[in-house]
Amino acid sequence: MQVKRVPTQPIDGQKPGTSGLRKKTRVFMQPGYLENFVQSIWDGIGGIAGQTLVVGGDGRFFNDRAIQTILKMAAASGAARVIVGQGGLLSTPAASNLIRVRGADGGVILSASHNPGGPDEDFGIKYNMSNGGPATETVTGAIHAATTAIAEYAIADAPDADLSTLGESRLGALVVEIVDPVADYAVAMENLFDFKAIRSLLQSGFQLRFDAMHAVTGPYATEILERRLGAAPGSVVNGTPSPDFGGGHPDPNPVWAKDLMDAMYGAGAPDFGAASDGDGDRNMIVGRGCYVTPSDSLAVLAANAHLAPGYAAGLKGVARSMPTSCAVDRVAEARGLPCFATPTGWKFFGNLLDAGMATLCGEESAGTGSDHVREKDGLWAVLLWLNILAVKRQSVAEVMAEHWAEFGRTYYSRHDYEAIDSALANRLMDDLRAALPGLPGRAAGALTVESAEDFAYTDPVDGSVSTKQGVQIRFVGGARLVLRLSGTGTEGATLRVYLERFDGAEFGLDPQVALAPVIAATEALAGITSRTGKTAPDVIT
């Protein structure tokens, strides 16, 4: 096997974010672009000689070609073994699980998560560490530093590997091992949940619908829900992964999973509905005529996790991203559990999970997970919900009513303003930050500001400090507003506005009605309409 060392130079804009590096697919397809970043990963982590890596992705366009490049570069840099999901497929949580169960040194995951796929859509790449979780701030910084100093990359001049056949082959000294992408993950789920109880529920006439959104979770859901648990054939819809996700947007929310919402709110609706995203780490839960917000779902799972065998001993603690609603905080307080609010990004949860300080974690953007892996896990959340329903023998609506009766209801919504000019969006946030010291005591519509801060986080495990993580404004009476710019898009900026208000007695209001005072206060404080020209959010969830 011949190794080519190709002269190159730094490429602007290859700074990875919390979800790795995301760009338009055609950017990654440029000669040398992917190679530059992969070599920077190897250099940033101190080399991969003798290491075992896990590689896979969500099957989006360019996934298979990118894997061939990564394999040849791993061979050229002396890796000992690369474990690849058959066909190049691995959901993000399954990749995390595989890194952990195989004792791998790390892994490369190819995905742009919930973003659309295709030659004119989005692609992404990220490095996960030996704990199965996303690279830490320190490692991400080292990878970025390597992108600014790269002078050459090494790649093997070798034929493509066969990704379709299970077993081992070689690229020079590198062992390429193709594995069933579902098998180890399915075993992990059987060890956590009471499959017998869930089978009994499904055999009782209980009907479910799982929308895989033409994404990677389809094979996992088909194997576990239909084959192992006995859900009726066809319960998993859109279950074949597609390079462009069937031309859709694989984001499990009421807007993009409209077909599921229509089915769950229509005549003859199933008892339980769920969806997952492009790489399988997010989830949406819907009962018959009852949508469960991600924040409420996290709180319900925290209150009831002990009903599943894997969590029967109780939780060590819970954690949420700062923008996620405070609903889980009330569960933690009632149960005497530590509760942490972190910046957005699963790596912050990873530290808490590794240290044994938390068992259950969640983000408002439909991501929940536990210490079984170091990523959020969409199908895991679905199975925990089914385990809870199998024990309680209640509908989703009854579970929510019971939960609110005990803990009160936190009305919550996220308003997304997409594709805003980046300079304009940054000015809006900078101006708001500058105004924070003068906000307490100020009237904002019918509400009065109680406190205002630019959220900063000191990690209780490693002492690292993360600043400018989002503006958080609390109002007298307990309502809360958070504004932050998202880094998950590839065009312009997305301004995310998170709104919440607690009510201990009235549980049946429409969330947008219940949150009307907070919505009005947002415009009074931030002037989104006057500054962007957008008269309404692009997406409301």
MIMI-873728 format. One line per field, with one value per residue (C-alpha): residue number from 1; residue in three letters; y negated, z negated, x. Coordinates in pm, whole numbers, padded with zeros to 5 digits. Last residue first. Example, Ala and Ser with C-alpha at 12.3 -4.5 7.8 and 13.67 -1.06 7.14 Angstrom:
pos = (2	1)
code = (Ser	Ala)
yy = (00106	00450)
zz = (-00714	-00780)
xx = (01367	01230)
! end
This chain:
pos = (541	540	539	538	537	536	535	534	533	532	531	530	529	528	527	526	525	524	523	522	521	520	519	518	517	516	515	514	513	512	511	510	509	508	507	506	505	504	503	502	501	500	499	498	497	496	495	494	493	492	491	490	489	488	487	486	485	484	483	482	481	480	479	478	477	476	475	474	473	472	471	470	469	468	467	466	465	464	463	462	461	460	459	458	457	456	455	454	453	452	451	450	449	448	447	446	445	444	443	442	441	440	439	438	437	436	435	434	433	432	431	430	429	428	427	426	425	424	423	422	421	420	419	418	417	416	415	414	413	412	411	410	409	408	407	406	405	404	403	402	401	400	399	398	397	396	395	394	393	392	391	390	389	388	387	386	385	384	383	382	381	380	379	378	377	376	375	374	373	372	371	370	369	368	367	366	365	364	363	362	361	360	359	358	357	356	355	354	353	352	351	350	349	348	347	346	345	344	343	342	341	340	339	338	337	336	335	334	333	332	331	330	329	328	327	326	325	324	323	322	321	320	319	318	317	316	315	314	313	312	311	310	309	308	307	306	305	304	303	302	301	300	299	298	297	296	295	294	293	292	291	290	289	288	287	286	285	284	283	282	281	280	279	278	277	276	275	274	273	272	271	270	269	268	267	266	265	264	263	262	261	260	259	258	257	256	255	254	253	252	251	250	249	248	247	246	245	244	243	242	241	240	239	238	237	236	235	234	233	232	231	230	229	228	227	226	225	224	223	222	221	220	219	218	217	216	215	214	213	212	211	210	209	208	207	206	205	204	203	202	201	200	199	198	197	196	195	194	193	192	191	190	189	188	187	186	185	184	183	182	181	180	179	178	177	176	175	174	173	172	171	170	169	168	167	166	165	164	163	162	161	160	159	158	157	156	155	154	153	152	151	150	149	148	147	146	145	144	143	142	141	140	139	138	137	136	135	134	133	132	131	130	129	128	127	126	125	124	123	122	121	120	119	118	117	116	115	114	113	112	111	110	109	108	107	106	105	104	103	102	101	100	99	98	97	96	95	94	93	92	91	90	89	88	87	86	85	84	83	82	81	80	79	78	77	76	75	74	73	72	71	70	69	68	67	66	65	64	63	62	61	60	59	58	57	56	55	54	53	52	51	50	49	48	47	46	45	44	43	42	41	40	39	38	37	36	35	34	33	32	31	30	29	28	27	26	25	24	23	22	21	20	19	18	17	16	15	14	13	12	11	10	9	8	7	6	5	4	3	2	1)
code = (Thr	Ile	Val	Asp	Pro	Ala	Thr	Lys	Gly	Thr	Arg	Ser	Thr	Ile	Gly	Ala	Leu	Ala	Glu	Thr	Ala	Ala	Ile	Val	Pro	Ala	Leu	Ala	Val	Gln	Pro	Asp	Leu	Gly	Phe	Glu	Ala	Gly	Asp	Phe	Arg	Glu	Leu	Tyr	Val	Arg	Leu	Thr	Ala	Gly	Glu	Thr	Gly	Thr	Gly	Ser	Leu	Arg	Leu	Val	Leu	Arg	Ala	Gly	Gly	Val	Phe	Arg	Ile	Gln	Val	Gly	Gln	Lys	Thr	Ser	Val	Ser	Gly	Asp	Val	Pro	Asp	Thr	Tyr	Ala	Phe	Asp	Glu	Ala	Ser	Glu	Val	Thr	Leu	Ala	Gly	Ala	Ala	Arg	Gly	Pro	Leu	Gly	Pro	Leu	Ala	Ala	Arg	Leu	Asp	Asp	Met	Leu	Arg	Asn	Ala	Leu	Ala	Ser	Asp	Ile	Ala	Glu	Tyr	Asp	His	Arg	Ser	Tyr	Tyr	Thr	Arg	Gly	Phe	Glu	Ala	Trp	His	Glu	Ala	Met	Val	Glu	Ala	Val	Ser	Gln	Arg	Lys	Val	Ala	Leu	Ile	Asn	Leu	Trp	Leu	Leu	Val	Ala	Trp	Leu	Gly	Asp	Lys	Glu	Arg	Val	His	Asp	Ser	Gly	Thr	Gly	Ala	Ser	Glu	Glu	Gly	Cys	Leu	Thr	Ala	Met	Gly	Ala	Asp	Leu	Leu	Asn	Gly	Phe	Phe	Lys	Trp	Gly	Thr	Pro	Thr	Ala	Phe	Cys	Pro	Leu	Gly	Arg	Ala	Glu	Ala	Val	Arg	Asp	Val	Ala	Cys	Ser	Thr	Pro	Met	Ser	Arg	Ala	Val	Gly	Lys	Leu	Gly	Ala	Ala	Tyr	Gly	Pro	Ala	Leu	His	Ala	Asn	Ala	Ala	Leu	Val	Ala	Leu	Ser	Asp	Ser	Pro	Thr	Val	Tyr	Cys	Gly	Arg	Gly	Val	Ile	Met	Asn	Arg	Asp	Gly	Asp	Gly	Asp	Ser	Ala	Ala	Gly	Phe	Asp	Pro	Ala	Gly	Ala	Gly	Tyr	Met	Ala	Asp	Met	Leu	Asp	Lys	Ala	Trp	Val	Pro	Asn	Pro	Asp	Pro	His	Gly	Gly	Gly	Phe	Asp	Pro	Ser	Pro	Thr	Gly	Asn	Val	Val	Ser	Gly	Pro	Ala	Ala	Gly	Leu	Arg	Arg	Glu	Leu	Ile	Glu	Thr	Ala	Tyr	Pro	Gly	Thr	Val	Ala	His	Met	Ala	Asp	Phe	Arg	Leu	Gln	Phe	Gly	Ser	Gln	Leu	Leu	Ser	Arg	Ile	Ala	Lys	Phe	Asp	Phe	Leu	Asn	Glu	Met	Ala	Val	Ala	Tyr	Asp	Ala	Val	Pro	Asp	Val	Ile	Glu	Val	Val	Leu	Ala	Gly	Leu	Arg	Ser	Glu	Gly	Leu	Thr	Ser	Leu	Asp	Ala	Asp	Pro	Ala	Asp	Ala	Ile	Ala	Tyr	Glu	Ala	Ile	Ala	Thr	Thr	Ala	Ala	His	Ile	Ala	Gly	Thr	Val	Thr	Glu	Thr	Ala	Pro	Gly	Gly	Asn	Ser	Met	Asn	Tyr	Lys	Ile	Gly	Phe	Asp	Glu	Asp	Pro	Gly	Gly	Pro	Asn	His	Ser	Ala	Ser	Leu	Ile	Val	Gly	Gly	Asp	Ala	Gly	Arg	Val	Arg	Ile	Leu	Asn	Ser	Ala	Ala	Pro	Thr	Ser	Leu	Leu	Gly	Gly	Gln	Gly	Val	Ile	Val	Arg	Ala	Ala	Gly	Ser	Ala	Ala	Ala	Met	Lys	Leu	Ile	Thr	Gln	Ile	Ala	Arg	Asp	Asn	Phe	Phe	Arg	Gly	Asp	Gly	Gly	Val	Val	Leu	Thr	Gln	Gly	Ala	Ile	Gly	Gly	Ile	Gly	Asp	Trp	Ile	Ser	Gln	Val	Phe	Asn	Glu	Leu	Tyr	Gly	Pro	Gln	Met	Phe	Val	Arg	Thr	Lys	Lys	Arg	Leu	Gly	Ser	Thr	Gly	Pro	Lys	Gln	Gly	Asp	Ile	Pro	Gln	Thr	Pro	Val	Arg	Lys	Val	Gln	Met)
yy = (-02431	-02742	-02774	-03076	-03310	-03600	-03956	-03917	-04259	-04178	-04478	-04594	-04239	-04123	-04425	-04259	-04392	-04492	-04209	-03956	-04106	-04049	-03682	-03650	-03797	-03564	-03249	-03099	-03179	-03023	-02720	-02660	-02638	-02313	-02293	-02570	-02514	-02534	-02746	-02805	-03029	-02961	-03115	-03016	-03236	-03086	-03318	-03122	-03272	-03281	-02953	-02630	-02579	-02409	-02702	-02854	-03210	-03257	-03413	-03291	-03415	-03313	-03347	-03308	-03575	-03864	-03795	-03605	-03693	-03457	-03569	-03278	-03089	-03395	-03221	-02865	-02804	-02484	-02358	-01993	-01834	-02119	-02289	-02664	-02794	-03142	-03274	-03637	-03762	-03931	-03937	-04034	-04194	-04312	-04169	-04326	-04477	-04472	-04681	-04738	-04632	-04438	-04550	-04803	-04556	-04357	-04640	-04555	-04194	-04301	-04517	-04229	-03990	-04221	-04302	-03931	-03875	-04166	-04042	-03690	-03796	-03603	-03261	-03143	-03303	-03013	-03039	-02780	-02708	-02629	-02617	-02468	-02268	-02180	-01904	-01654	-01745	-01814	-01460	-01297	-01494	-01403	-01033	-01044	-01209	-00946	-00676	-00473	-00113	-00234	00043	00066	-00313	-00357	-00095	-00259	-00596	-00439	-00277	-00607	-00779	-00504	-00547	-00910	-00887	-01184	-01109	-00972	-00624	-00422	-00730	-00868	-01040	-01312	-01535	-01700	-02051	-02125	-01937	-01642	-01447	-01145	-00970	-01260	-01309	-00982	-01165	-01027	-01137	-01490	-01525	-01388	-01635	-01919	-01725	-01707	-02070	-02359	-02521	-02348	-02353	-02089	-01916	-01712	-01486	-01514	-01366	-01678	-01908	-01691	-01683	-02060	-02105	-01882	-02142	-02421	-02449	-02374	-02686	-02604	-02252	-01999	-01773	-01507	-01332	-00994	-00839	-00550	-00185	-00077	-00267	00018	00214	-00055	-00189	-00391	-00624	-00767	-01121	-01176	-01046	-01278	-01579	-01502	-01461	-01793	-01967	-01782	-01894	-01614	-01635	-01486	-01396	-01027	-01048	-01218	-01189	-01344	-01221	-01321	-01118	-00908	-01059	-01223	-01263	-01049	-01018	-00894	-00811	-00627	-00511	-00507	-00757	-00623	-00966	-01226	-01390	-01122	-01073	-01446	-01477	-01191	-01345	-01683	-01556	-01872	-02119	-01914	-01834	-01548	-01712	-01503	-01773	-01604	-01505	-01140	-01183	-01307	-01009	-00783	-00551	-00306	-00333	-00591	-00422	-00187	-00039	00133	00480	00472	00414	00743	00629	00796	00782	00473	00232	00349	00451	00198	-00082	-00020	00015	-00311	-00511	-00621	-00850	-00830	-01023	-00728	-00780	-00541	-00460	-00267	-00059	00099	00404	00598	00757	00424	00390	00749	00690	00380	00582	00855	00597	00457	00200	00140	00470	00509	00159	00247	00565	00361	00125	00413	00556	00245	00138	00497	00481	00419	00447	00271	00392	00146	00297	00231	00165	00491	00687	00808	00924	00819	00732	00397	00158	00314	00098	-00129	-00050	-00189	-00493	-00564	-00920	-01158	-01529	-01823	-02173	-02208	-02502	-02663	-02332	-02200	-02483	-02382	-02024	-02146	-02364	-02071	-01867	-02130	-02198	-01826	-01600	-01449	-01140	-00771	-00764	-00711	-01044	-01144	-01340	-01525	-01548	-01728	-01755	-01981	-02047	-02093	-01743	-01599	-01606	-01824	-01922	-01708	-01575	-01707	-01367	-01176	-01037	-00975	-00761	-00725	-00500	-00199	00012	00224	00167	-00207	-00298	-00085	-00267	-00606	-00483	-00349	-00688	-00865	-00621	-00408	-00342	-00306	-00023	00200	-00010	-00057	00054	-00082	00110	00052	-00315	-00397	-00738	-00612	-00352	-00618	-00837	-00553	-00479	-00846	-00882	-00572	-00705	-01036	-00853	-00656	-00959	-01181	-01210	-01118	-00770	-00872	-00810	-00563	-00525	-00360	-00385	-00150	-00304	-00182	-00518	-00765	-01095	-01352	-01435	-01755	-01589	-01312	-01560	-01801	-01520	-01470	-01842	-01876	-01556	-01680	-01995	-01842	-01854	-02016	-01762	-01906	-02240	-02062	-01913	-02252	-02296	-02149	-02088	-01927	-01951	-02190	-02387	-02293	-02571	-02492	-02838	-02931	-02647	-02590	-02473	-02154	-01931	-01571	-01291	-00975	-00639	-00335	00000)
zz = (-01856	-01644	-01320	-01096	-01381	-01307	-01176	-01048	-00954	-01133	-01363	-01410	-01437	-01681	-01907	-02192	-02510	-02400	-02148	-02416	-02664	-02416	-02381	-02760	-02804	-02531	-02689	-02804	-02468	-02280	-02510	-02453	-02803	-02972	-03280	-03506	-03870	-03931	-03630	-03527	-03233	-02960	-02644	-02444	-02153	-01902	-01653	-01355	-01168	-00801	-00613	-00751	-01059	-01384	-01548	-01711	-01836	-02181	-02356	-02682	-02850	-03187	-03377	-03757	-03904	-03854	-03529	-03452	-03160	-03028	-02744	-02592	-02637	-02650	-02872	-02923	-03214	-03270	-03629	-03527	-03708	-03834	-03492	-03542	-03328	-03201	-03106	-02995	-03272	-03357	-03678	-03794	-03475	-03507	-03297	-03137	-02853	-02956	-03272	-03401	-03755	-03641	-03284	-03334	-03371	-03067	-02808	-02671	-02631	-02431	-02204	-02146	-02070	-01812	-01668	-01627	-01444	-01208	-01128	-01068	-00831	-00960	-00801	-01063	-01341	-01569	-01843	-02120	-02349	-02713	-02955	-03277	-03432	-03798	-03973	-04099	-03892	-03598	-03611	-03643	-03346	-03142	-03220	-03137	-02801	-02720	-02796	-03114	-03177	-03435	-03376	-02997	-02968	-03155	-02942	-02626	-02737	-02810	-02466	-02292	-02487	-02388	-02025	-02027	-02208	-02329	-02333	-02594	-02621	-02895	-03121	-03003	-02707	-02588	-02280	-02143	-02113	-02474	-02586	-02821	-03073	-03298	-03517	-03676	-03910	-03826	-03709	-03356	-03342	-03462	-03213	-02933	-03009	-02908	-02595	-02499	-02390	-02508	-02818	-03146	-03410	-03678	-03913	-04219	-04326	-04634	-04456	-04487	-04397	-04101	-03972	-04004	-03819	-03540	-03457	-03446	-03070	-02847	-02756	-03023	-02896	-03140	-03401	-03637	-03937	-04065	-03949	-04112	-04174	-03922	-03643	-03411	-03514	-03391	-03640	-03811	-03510	-03617	-03748	-03532	-03224	-03290	-03333	-03015	-02825	-02956	-02819	-02487	-02454	-02460	-02192	-02298	-02056	-02081	-02236	-02081	-02162	-01944	-01948	-01884	-01855	-01551	-01291	-01072	-01334	-01535	-01553	-01799	-01820	-02079	-02108	-01731	-01583	-01441	-01336	-01331	-01593	-01597	-01220	-01149	-01393	-01223	-00880	-01018	-01128	-00999	-01180	-01486	-01565	-01478	-01239	-00932	-00673	-00368	-00018	-00113	-00368	-00098	-00107	-00211	-00510	-00481	-00772	-00640	-00866	-01158	-01269	-00929	-01077	-01412	-01715	-01834	-02070	-01902	-01536	-01520	-01781	-01800	-01443	-01270	-01504	-01449	-01071	-01051	-01289	-01006	-00826	-00594	-00863	-01108	-01191	-01467	-01492	-01789	-01865	-02197	-02125	-02433	-02242	-02238	-02615	-02669	-02444	-02650	-02972	-02828	-02689	-03036	-02949	-03012	-02913	-02609	-02496	-02518	-02318	-02046	-02028	-01983	-01692	-01502	-01296	-01195	-01171	-00901	-01035	-00842	-00968	-00877	-00784	-00413	-00375	-00511	-00530	-00817	-00842	-00731	-00361	-00239	-00319	-00075	-00105	00181	00361	00227	00254	-00117	-00237	-00430	-00463	-00425	-00561	-00839	-01076	-01102	-01088	-01370	-01598	-01530	-01630	-01949	-02036	-01986	-02216	-02491	-02454	-02487	-02188	-02167	-02378	-02337	-02643	-02403	-02230	-01953	-01650	-01430	-01065	-00891	-00571	-00456	-00146	00223	00281	00045	-00323	-00536	-00890	-01188	-01263	-01013	-01014	-00976	-01305	-01358	-01653	-01958	-02123	-02097	-02401	-02194	-02426	-02462	-02101	-01996	-02234	-02102	-01745	-01835	-01986	-01663	-01436	-01239	-00865	-00634	-00447	-00744	-01040	-01042	-01294	-01209	-01325	-01374	-01276	-01114	-00957	-00601	-00704	-00883	-00573	-00353	-00593	-00617	-00238	-00203	-00478	-00295	00019	-00173	-00357	-00045	-00054	-00396	-00535	-00901	-00967	-01055	-01186	-01505	-01576	-01710	-01758	-01671	-01525	-01562	-01606	-01885	-01906	-01701	-01436	-01364	-01370	-01150	-00901	-00888	-00836	-00550	-00384	-00387	-00201	00023	00347	00281	00175	-00177	-00034	00194	-00113	-00267	-00592	-00939	-01149	-01488	-01685	-01955	-01687	-01467	-01319	-00953	-00833	-00645	-00484	-00597	-00332	-00141	-00023	00032	-00132	00054	-00117	00104	00000)
xx = (-04229	-04275	-04078	-04023	-04109	-04342	-04324	-03969	-03833	-03509	-03466	-03826	-03955	-03687	-03714	-03522	-03684	-04034	-04047	-03962	-04208	-04491	-04396	-04372	-04722	-04859	-04713	-05043	-05197	-04905	-04922	-05295	-05437	-05540	-05316	-05444	-05337	-04963	-04880	-04519	-04428	-04175	-04032	-03725	-03616	-03376	-03210	-03084	-02791	-02701	-02680	-02528	-02745	-02653	-02473	-02776	-02791	-02935	-03233	-03385	-03705	-03845	-04172	-04149	-04376	-04133	-03957	-03639	-03413	-03146	-02919	-02730	-02405	-02179	-01925	-01800	-01562	-01365	-01348	-01311	-01604	-01823	-01804	-01830	-02112	-02194	-02538	-02550	-02771	-03099	-03301	-03651	-03782	-04140	-04420	-04729	-04530	-04165	-04137	-03784	-03695	-03390	-03304	-03024	-02737	-02861	-02852	-02506	-02611	-02917	-02704	-02461	-02747	-02902	-02562	-02486	-02813	-02747	-02396	-02525	-02805	-03105	-03157	-03406	-03610	-03698	-03962	-03938	-04231	-04305	-04592	-04455	-04735	-04770	-04570	-04827	-05133	-04903	-04763	-05107	-05237	-04926	-04958	-05329	-05258	-04995	-05251	-05224	-05125	-04874	-04619	-04648	-04679	-04351	-04176	-04314	-04177	-03841	-03846	-03917	-03638	-03392	-03502	-03394	-03062	-02862	-02494	-02257	-02405	-02583	-02553	-02883	-03042	-03274	-03267	-03580	-03435	-03523	-03216	-03200	-02999	-03058	-02801	-02615	-02317	-02145	-01832	-01863	-02227	-02147	-01861	-02076	-02353	-02122	-02022	-02390	-02403	-02621	-02474	-02550	-02825	-02768	-03010	-02911	-03198	-03420	-03722	-03939	-03650	-03553	-03911	-03934	-03605	-03738	-04005	-03744	-03767	-03469	-03268	-03004	-02942	-03077	-02923	-03050	-02900	-02791	-03118	-03299	-03213	-03479	-03301	-03204	-03513	-03756	-04014	-03739	-03742	-04079	-04016	-03708	-03889	-04182	-03951	-03758	-04084	-04213	-03903	-03930	-04293	-04549	-04820	-05154	-05436	-05348	-05005	-04706	-04335	-04064	-03708	-03349	-03027	-03115	-02882	-03146	-03417	-03656	-04031	-04290	-04658	-04862	-05221	-05279	-05526	-05851	-05971	-05696	-05476	-05208	-05218	-05196	-04907	-04725	-04772	-04660	-04320	-04151	-04373	-04471	-04107	-03878	-03628	-03551	-03639	-03780	-03670	-03703	-03429	-03188	-02952	-03245	-03270	-03561	-03807	-04050	-04305	-04246	-04578	-04587	-04574	-04758	-04537	-04390	-04117	-03818	-03922	-04146	-04009	-03648	-03560	-03785	-03681	-03310	-03346	-03545	-03326	-03095	-03336	-03638	-03833	-03816	-04184	-04288	-04657	-04795	-05101	-05198	-05413	-05305	-05016	-04832	-04861	-04747	-04448	-04362	-04377	-04153	-03909	-03851	-03586	-03217	-03052	-03275	-03171	-02801	-02859	-03034	-02735	-02491	-02695	-02807	-02505	-02421	-02043	-01782	-01427	-01149	-00811	-00536	-00197	-00251	-00622	-00752	-01075	-01291	-01651	-01998	-02026	-02164	-01881	-01634	-01324	-01226	-00902	-00573	-00347	-00344	-00386	-00162	-00238	-00006	00068	-00188	-00136	-00481	-00668	-00446	-00558	-00918	-00842	-00671	-00969	-01207	-00984	-00993	-01366	-01430	-01488	-01834	-01907	-01830	-01601	-01309	-01374	-01611	-01494	-01740	-01835	-02119	-02319	-02599	-02807	-02729	-02597	-02857	-02946	-03172	-03059	-03164	-02814	-02559	-02400	-02076	-01946	-01575	-01477	-01259	-01003	-01233	-01319	-01558	-01856	-01785	-01711	-02008	-02243	-02136	-02180	-02525	-02614	-02506	-02685	-02444	-02461	-02161	-02332	-02261	-02143	-01768	-01505	-01160	-00854	-00481	-00454	-00121	-00175	-00207	-00464	-00672	-00649	-00772	-01058	-01154	-01166	-01384	-01611	-01654	-01766	-02029	-02173	-02177	-02561	-02702	-02655	-02661	-02295	-02026	-01672	-01544	-01172	-00906	-00562	-00215	-00110	-00397	-00215	-00198	-00567	-00531	-00316	-00568	-00856	-00660	-00600	-00978	-01032	-00787	-00910	-01270	-01166	-00899	-01097	-01435	-01699	-01718	-01825	-02073	-02238	-02307	-02121	-02113	-01800	-01845	-02169	-02047	-01866	-01571	-01355	-01294	-01394	-01078	-00882	-00525	-00278	-00211	00073	-00043	00149	00060	00091	00141	00000)
! end
